[in-house]
Amino acid sequence: MEKIIVYVDDAAYAREHLAQLLPAESAASGAHHWVLVACPPRMTHRISKWVSHSARENWRAKWFSKALSELTPTLCRPGDQLTPLLAKGRLTELTQQLKLEHGAAKVIDARRPKIGVDLEPVAPDVPPAGHSGWALPGAVLGMGALLVMANELTE
């Protein structure tokens, strides 16, 4: 049984990303043991003034159960096994811990890429999903749009 660790932060994006990989995975071997690591969106440090720790943990648990219910039909096929896990702490350390626990496992980063934000790597040898190697800061994009508008106004 092949073991695959999948990191997810957006269920809809992960379904699309995994749908491209699943036909190739299904042809390669029969059953899979999926370790689904859910990475809920981070809340800003300022929110602690308004929301208690238990309320944040309840929100994380609800988000986790919703993401799990959306992804389970995609991942679980006959003979497959699913181990859900809610990420806490650094992802590289979690990957090392999971590899020690489950042995040799393939790691897939199915987190949604964000413009101008570098995602934390899940392992040294796994690039983030959709990582192009560079990101444009918002100021550069804004200046480009401003120059295009100025050019069109002068014509």
N, C-alpha and C positions, 0 to 999 in steps of 0.2 A: 504494500500500500504506500503510494507516494504521499509525502507530507508537504503541504504548501502553506506558508504563512502569508496572509493577505492583510495589508494595512488599508483601512477605509476611513474617510471622513465625510463622505457624501454618498449616500446609497445609490442615487440615480446615476451619478458619474461612474461609480464602481461597477454597476450592472453593465453599462455600456463598455467599459474598459475590459471587464472579465468576459463579456460575450465574445470579444475578439479572440481571447486566449483559450476559451473553453473548447472549441472544436479541435484545436491542435492538441490540447491536453487530453481530451477524450480518446483521440486516436492513438496517443502515445501509450497509455496504460489504462487499466480498468478502474479501480477504486482509488479514491483520494481521501486523505485526512486533511480537512481544511481547518486551519487555526485562524479564525477571523478576529483581528485586532481592531477594535473600533476606537477611533481618535476623535472624540467630540470637539466641537469648536471651543476655543479658549474664550473665557470671559475676561474682560479687562480688570485690572486691579482696582479700579475705581468702583466697580459694582459691589465690592464688599461692604460699602457704606449702606447699601440698600437691600442686599440679599444675604441671608444667613448662610453659614456653611452647609447646614442640613438641606436648605432649599436648593443650593447649587448641586449637591450630591443627588437630590431627588430629580432635578432637571437632567443631570447626566444619565441617571438610570432610565428615565423615560426616553431620552434620545437614543440610548443604547438599545432598548427593547424595540423601538420603532425601526431603527436601522437593521437590526437583526431580523425582524419580521419581513422587511423588504428584500433582504439578500438571501435568506434561507432557500426560497424556491429556486434561485439562480444557481446556488452552489450545491445543494443536496440532491444528488441523483441516486438511483438505486445502488447500494453498496458503499456510498460515500459516508463519511463521518464528519461532523462539524463540532469544533470546540470554540465557543465564543469567549472573548476576553475584552475587557475594557481597559484601555491604555492609561497608565499613570506613570509619570516620570519620563526619563529620556528614552527615546525609541531605540537607539543603538544598544543600550544596556538591556532593554526588553528583548530585542532580537537575539542577543547573545544568550540570555537566560532561556528563551524558547528553544534555541538550537541545542543547548545542553540538555534540556528536558525531553525534546522530541527527536533528537539525533539530527542527521543530515536532512535539511529541509530547504526547499526552494522558497525564496522570498519575493513577493510581488508587492510593489507600492502602487496601490490603486487610489491614492488620495488625489483630490481635485487640485490641479495647479492653480495658483493665484497670481495675478499680474503684480509684479513689483515686490513679491514676498518670496523669500527663499524658504522652502520647506525644510524642516529638520530631516537629515538623512536617516533611514531606518537601518542601514548597514553600510559599512565603508565601500562595499562593492556594488551597491544597488542605487542607481540614480533615481531621484524623485520622478514620479509620473509626469509626463509632459515637460520635462526639464529640457530647455533649449540651450542651456549653457550661459545665457545672459538674460537680463531683464531690464526693461526701460523704466527709469524712474518717472513718476508722474509729471515732474517739472519738464522733462525733456519732451514728453508727449504733448503737454500743454503748449510749449513753445513751438513745436511743429505745427499744431493746429492753428496757433496764432499767426504764424508765418504764411500758411496757406490762405487763411482768411484775408490777411493784409494784401497778399498777391492778387487775390480775386477782386478786391475792392479797387485796386489801382488800375485794373484793366478796363 
